[in-house]
Amino acid sequence: MKCFGAKNNTYHCKIILLDDQELIQEIQDTTLGQELLDNVFRHLNLLETAYFGLRFLHSSNQPSGRELT
């Protein structure tokens, strides 16, 4: 819970697609991973989404599994 005039921070998230194309999405600190993934699916006009997901990389390029919800 944020107090004293809660402020949502905005971030730019770089998404690297399977064809190495980069997609930049603006997200809030309250944005869920599933929302981000849904935006990528819409951008790609992708209907069959069951086989795709996101992988988070730290700035040191270390992969980390993240829960999308």
C-alpha positions in Angstrom: 0.0 0.0 0.0 1.4 3.4 -1.0 0.6 6.4 1.2 0.7 10.1 0.8 -0.5 10.5 -2.8 0.3 7.2 -4.4 2.3 7.6 -7.6 2.5 4.9 -10.2 6.0 4.7 -11.7 6.3 4.2 -15.5 8.9 1.9 -17.0 9.9 1.0 -20.5 10.2 -2.8 -21.0 12.2 -4.1 -23.9 10.8 -7.4 -25.3 12.9 -9.4 -27.7 10.7 -11.5 -30.0 11.6 -14.9 -31.4 12.8 -13.3 -34.7 15.1 -10.9 -32.6 12.8 -7.9 -33.3 12.7 -5.6 -30.3 9.4 -4.3 -29.0 9.3 -1.6 -26.3 6.2 -1.5 -24.1 5.5 1.2 -21.5 4.3 -0.3 -18.2 3.3 0.8 -14.8 4.8 -0.6 -11.6 1.4 -2.2 -11.0 1.3 -3.9 -14.5 1.0 -7.7 -14.2 3.2 -9.9 -16.4 0.0 -11.4 -18.0 -1.1 -7.9 -19.1 2.3 -7.4 -20.7 2.1 -10.8 -22.4 -1.4 -10.0 -23.7 -0.1 -6.7 -25.2 2.6 -8.6 -27.0 0.0 -11.1 -28.4 -2.2 -8.2 -29.6 0.8 -6.5 -31.2 1.6 -9.7 -33.1 -2.1 -10.5 -33.9 -1.4 -13.9 -32.3 -4.4 -16.1 -31.7 -2.7 -19.3 -30.6 -1.0 -18.2 -27.4 -0.7 -21.4 -25.4 2.9 -22.1 -26.5 4.4 -18.7 -25.7 5.5 -16.9 -22.6 7.9 -14.3 -21.1 11.3 -14.8 -19.6 12.8 -12.1 -17.4 16.5 -11.2 -17.7 18.3 -9.2 -15.1 20.6 -6.4 -16.3 23.4 -9.0 -15.9 21.6 -11.2 -18.4 20.8 -13.8 -15.8 17.5 -15.6 -16.6 14.9 -15.7 -13.9 11.5 -17.5 -13.9 8.7 -15.1 -13.0 5.1 -15.8 -12.1 2.8 -13.9 -14.6 0.0 -13.2 -12.1 
